[in-house]
Amino acid sequence: MANIASARKRARQNEKRRQHNASLRSELRSAVKNVRKAIEAGDKSAARGVLQAASGVIDSIADKDIIHKNKAARHKSRLAAAIKAMA
């Protein structure tokens, strides 16, 4: 454990930030999972709507540097391709 006051404060800040980032990552995973569920259900128009909502979540998390912008783009691209590939 840190002995210096500034190091103790930094440890508190890091823990708070870690928890906040973890909740945002969880939100991202849930958004992606919801799109995958919609794709598996087979309803293309519903899947498109869920993807549109998820895209906003993915972009906002990328803007906060929780994930890299390229990773966000890759998620959105693959989900869109999966929807497009639906019969």
Protein Blocks (a to p, Z undefined) as FASTA:
>chain_A
ZZbfklmmmmmmmmmmmmmmmmmmmmmmmmmmmmmmmmmnopaklmmmmmmmmmmmmmmm
mmnomacfklmmmmmmmmmmmmmmpZZ
